[in-house]
Amino acid sequence: MELNERADIDTSQIEDGRGSGGGGGGGGLPIGGGGLAGIVVTLIIAVVGGYFGINTLGGGGGESTGQPLTQCSDDAQKVQVLECRNGLYVTSIQNYWAKQLPDSFGEQYQPAKTHLFSGNVNTACGAADSGVGPFYCPADDKVYIDLTFYQVLAKDLGAPGEFAQPYVLAHEYGHHIQDVLGTEAEMRRRQERDPDSANQESVKLELQADCYAGAWAHSASSTTDKDGDKIFTSLTDADVQEGIQTAGQIGDDALQGRGGGEVNPEQFTHGTSEQRQKWFRVGWESGDPKQCDTFKAGAVT
């Protein structure tokens, strides 16, 4: 996988809140464990977060603040500095959906910012720390990520591939698509009507986000910046396989087993390794987000 150093990052899409003291507040997510060290335990108990999640708890945190990413104007930094590379990933993902959402669903895309934080953060969905992993907050339409998560992904979860990083972001933007289309809100209503189905509905939502990530991956090599310059100069099937590997490493069954406990399907909220890989492939192989309907009867077994 190679990025084009001449491609422009839309820095307005990125907020850098690291060092802003934006964490703390009461309420928010039920966070367990001790930060990144307890991340696997956190995943199992935090049904609104995890690898990778959507946070819909309201109250307690207040909206986050952050500065635009301005340190990536140098061409060399765009392909060497982690923050800049992620800025290019976000630009690619959002430019893909700006065209694909109207084409596939007849809806206009509404951009969502990615907010970088360190340690902890206050959001419109509540307060969170790095232990919950990356997440999307529909209350403020932002993706939140502590970039040190990639170290956990590589060292602790067995997903060191470079394409794991854009897969993470593409999954979270999949949740944004669900928010724009009303899929997430409808799912919450079904959960309220039938609490016993809450985990099953959550799995369907997460698998659809995986499928949307795969659909982006299918077209990632053709995404361009505002001037028409390609963002990726090279993206191979082997690169995308790293995304599939990542999906396998963060299935509920794999994570529960890695945490040392009994694998309990009744506690699954994101899907098994096999399911996550399957639905990423559906998006990747078809290149069609309309094929990502995990909510239709019999789609998730």
Secondary structure, 3 states (H helix, E strand, C coil): CEECCCCCCCHHHEEECCCCCCCCCCCCCCCCCCHHHHHHHHHHHCCCCCCCEECCCCCCCCCCCCEECCCCCCHHHHHHCHHHHHHHHHHHHHHHHHHHHHHHHCCCCCCCEEEECCCEEEECCEEEEHHHCCEEECCCCEEEECCCHHHHHHHCCCCCCCCHHHHHHHHHHHHHHHHHHCHHHHHHHHHHHCHHHHHHHHHHHHHHHHHHHHHHHHHHHHCECCCCCECEEECCHHHHHHHHHHHHHCCHHHHHHHCCCCCCHHHCCCCCHHHHHHHHHHHHHHCCHHHCCCCCCCCCC
